[in-house]
Amino acid sequence: MKKKTVSLLVIITALVVIGAGYAVTSRQSAVTRTVVEESAFPGLLGQINDVAALEITGAEQSFEIRHDGDQWVVSALADFPAEFDRVKKALLELGELKTVEAKTADPERYGVLGLNEPGNEEGAGMKVRVLGADDTAMAAAILGNAGRGTTDLVYLRRDGEDQTWVARRKPNLGEDPRDWVDTMLMKIDLERVRRITLTHADGERVGIYKEAHDDKEFLLEDVPIEASLKSPLSMDSIARVVSVLRFEEVFAASDIPDDKEPDTVGSFETFDGATISISLYVEEEATWAKVAATYDADAAVAPAMVPEEDMGLDEAPPESQSDVEGAEASEEVEAEPAPEEMDVAAEIEGIAARTGQW
């Protein structure tokens, strides 16, 4: 190979290396310019206590979680109380949301990122608006698809802007109103249930009961002599209604017509003085329940005391010297406090608060 040719190759190689170095430097410089974390909603964190409502618009519906008195309520669920911690977490996550990289500003590309307006047939996102007391938007944006490679990133387009962004710390916002409430109405241990009475609209009445706390099975009231039960478990299933009771939909109790009679009323009485009344209304394929909860300390039934002879305590063993010394020593040690008893009154008050208006 000629010396001139070798020199030319060296020059070309040097130019390629220099060009590659320049490209890397330029790319790093570009990343430095665009990957800068900035608050998506400047000032929102400092105004969290001034938020009056959170408006969510998804693919299926739009609803509002608003501050009402001393609680948050969900408008689409007849103002059923929202979980405070859920709302607080969502507002903090929105306040901490940061843009990290600018993306397209071309509306034709919004659908790819899931940043089209809700209701759009292609690439629609979820619109969120944080509102102040006068319904002015403290923050508003459309949240789109998750960023590539991680669920911590989300595409974002602020209201009124063409520019889109990749943002860090994707907020956990539920698109269904039920995502914002605790659907648990009550949870009562089956062992606590003493008596259940079911009364149907035609006057038919069925009652089951337990005589004592430690009874394993319910007894059926007014059983004809010639009749017998197919299975005692069928009565247990009636009692399990209140063991874990959740709701799927809710509307205001005031919307029930005054002349509307329930199809069935179930009364659940516990040994500790609580009474839960559940009125059922059957509407086409849905069954609605109106719950009432009361507490009467005088109605509580204490567990039966076990006679000493049944406990094998009728004859005390002779005391040894070590027993006496141990007893004397134990007098100096404070007895452990008894386990705290359930506050039934507070429990029933909570059930009444969650069910009384709905």
QUIDAKA-V769014 format. One record per residue. N is the residue number from 1. RES is the residue in one small letter. SS is DSSP state (H for helix, E for strand, - for the rest). PHI is phi as a letter, one per 30 degrees, with the letter a starting at -180 (NA if undefined). PSI is psi in degrees with one decimal (none if undefined). Layout:
((N & RES & SS & PHI & PSI) (N & RES & SS & PHI & PSI))
//
This chain:
((1 & m & - & NA & 137.6) (2 & k & - & d & 148.5) (3 & k & H & e & -36.7) (4 & k & H & d & -38.4) (5 & t & H & d & -42.5) (6 & v & H & d & -42.7) (7 & s & H & d & -40.4) (8 & l & H & d & -40.4) (9 & l & H & d & -39.2) (10 & v & H & d & -41.8) (11 & i & H & d & -43.8) (12 & i & H & d & -43.4) (13 & t & H & e & -43.1) (14 & a & H & d & -40.3) (15 & l & H & d & -38.5) (16 & v & H & d & -44.5) (17 & v & H & d & -44.5) (18 & i & H & d & -43.0) (19 & g & H & d & -42.3) (20 & a & H & d & -42.2) (21 & g & H & d & -39.4) (22 & y & H & d & -39.7) (23 & a & H & d & -44.4) (24 & v & H & d & -44.7) (25 & t & H & d & -43.0) (26 & s & H & d & -41.3) (27 & r & H & d & -43.5) (28 & q & H & d & -39.0) (29 & s & H & d & -40.4) (30 & a & H & d & -41.8) (31 & v & H & d & -41.3) (32 & t & H & d & -34.5) (33 & r & H & d & -34.8) (34 & t & H & c & -34.1) (35 & v & - & d & 75.6) (36 & v & - & b & 118.9) (37 & e & - & d & 119.7) (38 & e & E & b & 149.8) (39 & s & E & d & 129.9) (40 & a & - & d & -31.4) (41 & f & - & b & 80.2) (42 & p & - & e & 134.0) (43 & g & - & i & -10.8) (44 & l & - & d & -41.0) (45 & l & H & e & -38.2) (46 & g & H & d & -8.1) (47 & q & H & c & 16.5) (48 & i & H & e & -39.9) (49 & n & H & d & -10.3) (50 & d & H & c & -2.4) (51 & v & - & d & 131.4) (52 & a & - & c & -24.6) (53 & a & E & a & 156.1) (54 & l & E & b & 120.1) (55 & e & E & c & 125.9) (56 & i & E & c & 127.1) (57 & t & E & b & 113.4) (58 & g & - & c & -163.7) (59 & a & - & d & -32.5) (60 & e & - & c & -35.2) (61 & q & - & a & 167.7) (62 & s & E & b & 137.0) (63 & f & E & a & 169.3) (64 & e & E & b & 136.9) (65 & i & E & c & 116.9) (66 & r & E & b & 156.5) (67 & h & E & d & 122.0) (68 & d & E & b & 104.8) (69 & g & - & i & -119.3) (70 & d & - & c & 17.3) (71 & q & E & b & 168.7) (72 & w & E & c & 140.5) (73 & v & E & b & 157.0) (74 & v & E & c & 116.4) (75 & s & H & d & -38.6) (76 & a & H & d & -10.9) (77 & l & H & c & 42.0) (78 & a & - & h & 38.9) (79 & d & - & i & 34.0) (80 & f & E & d & 141.7) (81 & p & E & d & 132.9) (82 & a & - & d & 158.2) (83 & e & - & d & 120.6) (84 & f & H & e & -46.1) (85 & d & H & d & -33.0) (86 & r & H & d & -44.8) (87 & v & H & d & -45.0) (88 & k & H & e & -45.2) (89 & k & H & d & -42.5) (90 & a & H & d & -43.5) (91 & l & H & d & -40.1) (92 & l & H & d & -40.1) (93 & e & H & d & -38.8) (94 & l & H & d & -40.5) (95 & g & H & d & -29.1) (96 & e & - & c & -1.2) (97 & l & - & d & 131.6) (98 & k & E & b & 136.1) (99 & t & E & d & 137.5) (100 & v & E & b & -18.2) (101 & e & E & a & 133.5) (102 & a & E & d & 138.6) (103 & k & - & c & -147.3) (104 & t & - & d & 152.5) (105 & a & - & c & 12.6) (106 & d & - & c & 115.0) (107 & p & H & e & -25.8) (108 & e & H & d & -17.9) (109 & r & H & c & -2.3) (110 & y & H & e & -40.5) (111 & g & H & d & -32.8) (112 & v & H & d & -34.0) (113 & l & H & c & -2.4) (114 & g & - & i & 34.4) (115 & l & - & c & 17.8) (116 & n & E & d & 160.9) (117 & e & - & e & 145.1) (118 & p & - & e & 139.8) (119 & g & - & j & -16.5) (120 & n & - & d & 142.0) (121 & e & - & d & -22.0) (122 & e & - & b & 127.4) (123 & g & - & i & 36.3) (124 & a & E & d & 143.7) (125 & g & - & c & -170.4) (126 & m & E & c & 125.7) (127 & k & E & c & 132.1) (128 & v & E & b & 135.2) (129 & r & E & b & 128.6) (130 & v & E & c & 118.6) (131 & l & E & c & 145.3) (132 & g & - & d & -173.2) (133 & a & - & d & -30.7) (134 & d & - & c & 20.6) (135 & d & - & i & 14.8) (136 & t & - & d & 145.6) (137 & a & E & d & 116.4) (138 & m & E & d & -25.6) (139 & a & E & a & 141.8) (140 & a & E & a & 134.9) (141 & a & E & a & 163.8) (142 & i & E & c & 128.7) (143 & l & E & c & 130.4) (144 & g & E & c & -140.4) (145 & n & E & d & 160.6) (146 & a & E & d & 145.8) (147 & g & - & d & 154.5) (148 & r & - & d & 134.5) (149 & g & - & i & -7.6) (150 & t & - & a & 150.5) (151 & t & - & d & 0.0) (152 & d & - & d & -14.7) (153 & l & E & c & 151.4) (154 & v & E & b & 143.8) (155 & y & E & d & 142.5) (156 & l & E & b & 142.4) (157 & r & E & b & 115.7) (158 & r & E & d & 148.0) (159 & d & - & e & 130.3) (160 & g & - & i & 1.8) (161 & e & - & c & 148.4) (162 & d & - & d & -30.4) (163 & q & - & d & 135.8) (164 & t & - & c & 161.2) (165 & w & E & b & 157.6) (166 & v & E & c & 127.9) (167 & a & E & c & 149.0) (168 & r & E & c & 147.1) (169 & r & - & i & 69.0) (170 & k & - & e & 123.5) (171 & p & - & d & 148.6) (172 & n & - & c & 91.6) (173 & l & - & c & 125.9) (174 & g & - & d & 135.0) (175 & e & - & d & -8.2) (176 & d & - & c & 134.5) (177 & p & H & e & -32.1) (178 & r & H & d & -16.4) (179 & d & H & d & -16.0) (180 & w & H & c & 0.1) (181 & v & - & b & 161.1) (182 & d & - & c & 111.8) (183 & t & - & d & -2.7) (184 & m & E & d & 120.2) (185 & l & E & c & -40.1) (186 & m & E & a & 159.0) (187 & k & - & b & 106.0) (188 & i & - & b & 126.8) (189 & d & - & d & 137.2) (190 & l & H & e & -32.3) (191 & e & H & d & -21.1) (192 & r & H & d & -20.8) (193 & v & E & d & 127.0) (194 & r & E & c & -43.8) (195 & r & E & b & 142.6) (196 & i & E & b & 131.4) (197 & t & E & b & 124.8) (198 & l & E & c & 124.1) (199 & t & E & b & 121.3) (200 & h & E & c & 163.1) (201 & a & - & d & -28.5) (202 & d & - & d & 4.7) (203 & g & - & j & -10.1) (204 & e & - & d & 139.1) (205 & r & E & b & 135.2) (206 & v & E & b & 132.1) (207 & g & E & b & 137.3) (208 & i & E & b & 155.3) (209 & y & E & a & 164.7) (210 & k & - & b & 140.6) (211 & e & - & d & -30.3) (212 & a & - & b & 160.9) (213 & h & - & e & -41.1) (214 & d & - & c & 11.0) (215 & d & - & d & 137.1) (216 & k & - & d & -26.4) (217 & e & - & b & 153.8) (218 & f & - & d & 147.6) (219 & l & E & c & 147.6) (220 & l & E & c & 130.8) (221 & e & - & d & 149.0) (222 & d & - & h & 47.5) (223 & v & - & d & 125.3) (224 & p & - & e & 149.9) (225 & i & - & e & -38.9) (226 & e & - & d & -2.7) (227 & a & - & c & 158.1) (228 & s & - & b & 155.3) (229 & l & - & d & 142.7) (230 & k & - & d & -41.9) (231 & s & - & a & 130.3) (232 & p & - & d & -22.9) (233 & l & H & d & -24.9) (234 & s & H & d & -30.2) (235 & m & H & d & -31.7) (236 & d & H & d & -36.9) (237 & s & H & d & -30.2) (238 & i & H & d & -43.2) (239 & a & H & d & -28.1) (240 & r & H & d & -7.8) (241 & v & H & e & -41.3) (242 & v & H & c & -2.6) (243 & s & - & d & -41.1) (244 & v & - & b & 108.1) (245 & l & E & b & 115.5) (246 & r & E & c & 163.3) (247 & f & - & c & 154.9) (248 & e & - & c & -38.5) (249 & e & - & b & 161.8) (250 & v & - & b & 143.2) (251 & f & - & b & 167.5) (252 & a & - & d & 136.5) (253 & a & H & d & -26.5) (254 & s & H & d & -14.1) (255 & d & H & d & -6.8) (256 & i & - & d & 124.2) (257 & p & - & e & 144.4) (258 & d & - & d & -30.7) (259 & d & - & c & 8.3) (260 & k & - & d & 117.9) (261 & e & - & c & 140.7) (262 & p & - & d & 149.8) (263 & d & - & d & -33.9) (264 & t & E & b & 142.8) (265 & v & E & b & 124.8) (266 & g & E & c & 128.9) (267 & s & E & c & 121.3) (268 & f & E & c & 114.5) (269 & e & E & c & 138.8) (270 & t & E & c & 161.9) (271 & f & - & d & -23.7) (272 & d & - & c & 17.1) (273 & g & - & j & 5.4) (274 & a & E & c & 147.2) (275 & t & E & b & 123.8) (276 & i & E & c & 122.1) (277 & s & E & c & 126.6) (278 & i & E & b & 114.4) (279 & s & E & c & 124.8) (280 & l & E & c & 133.4) (281 & y & E & b & 119.9) (282 & v & E & c & 120.0) (283 & e & E & b & 105.7) (284 & e & - & h & -115.2) (285 & e & - & c & 1.5) (286 & a & E & c & 147.8) (287 & t & E & b & 120.5) (288 & w & E & c & 146.5) (289 & a & E & b & 128.9) (290 & k & E & c & 121.2) (291 & v & E & c & 136.4) (292 & a & E & b & 136.2) (293 & a & E & b & 131.7) (294 & t & E & b & 161.7) (295 & y & E & b & 134.6) (296 & d & - & b & 106.6) (297 & a & H & d & -31.9) (298 & d & H & d & -18.3) (299 & a & H & d & -4.8) (300 & a & - & d & 142.6) (301 & v & - & c & 117.5) (302 & a & - & d & 149.7) (303 & p & - & d & 146.0) (304 & a & - & d & 138.9) (305 & m & - & d & 138.5) (306 & v & - & d & 123.5) (307 & p & - & e & 146.9) (308 & e & H & e & -35.4) (309 & e & H & d & -28.7) (310 & d & H & d & -18.1) (311 & m & H & c & 1.0) (312 & g & - & i & 29.1) (313 & l & - & c & 10.4) (314 & d & - & d & -25.6) (315 & e & - & b & 113.5) (316 & a & - & d & 137.6) (317 & p & - & d & 152.6) (318 & p & - & d & 142.8) (319 & e & - & d & 133.8) (320 & s & - & c & 168.6) (321 & q & H & d & -37.9) (322 & s & H & d & -34.0) (323 & d & H & d & -42.5) (324 & v & H & d & -45.8) (325 & e & H & d & -39.2) (326 & g & H & d & -37.9) (327 & a & H & d & -41.4) (328 & e & H & d & -39.0) (329 & a & H & d & -35.5) (330 & s & H & d & -21.4) (331 & e & - & d & -23.3) (332 & e & - & d & -11.6) (333 & v & - & c & 132.5) (334 & e & - & d & 138.3) (335 & a & - & d & 146.1) (336 & e & - & d & 139.7) (337 & p & - & d & 148.5) (338 & a & - & d & 148.9) (339 & p & - & e & 141.8) (340 & e & - & d & 130.2) (341 & e & - & d & 153.1) (342 & m & - & d & 136.7) (343 & d & - & d & 88.9) (344 & v & H & d & -38.4) (345 & a & H & e & -44.2) (346 & a & H & d & -38.1) (347 & e & H & d & -48.1) (348 & i & H & d & -35.3) (349 & e & H & d & -39.7) (350 & g & H & d & -41.9) (351 & i & H & d & -42.7) (352 & a & H & d & -39.0) (353 & a & H & d & -35.7) (354 & r & H & d & -17.9) (355 & t & H & b & -19.0) (356 & g & - & e & -37.2) (357 & q & - & c & 1.3) (358 & w & - & b & none))
//
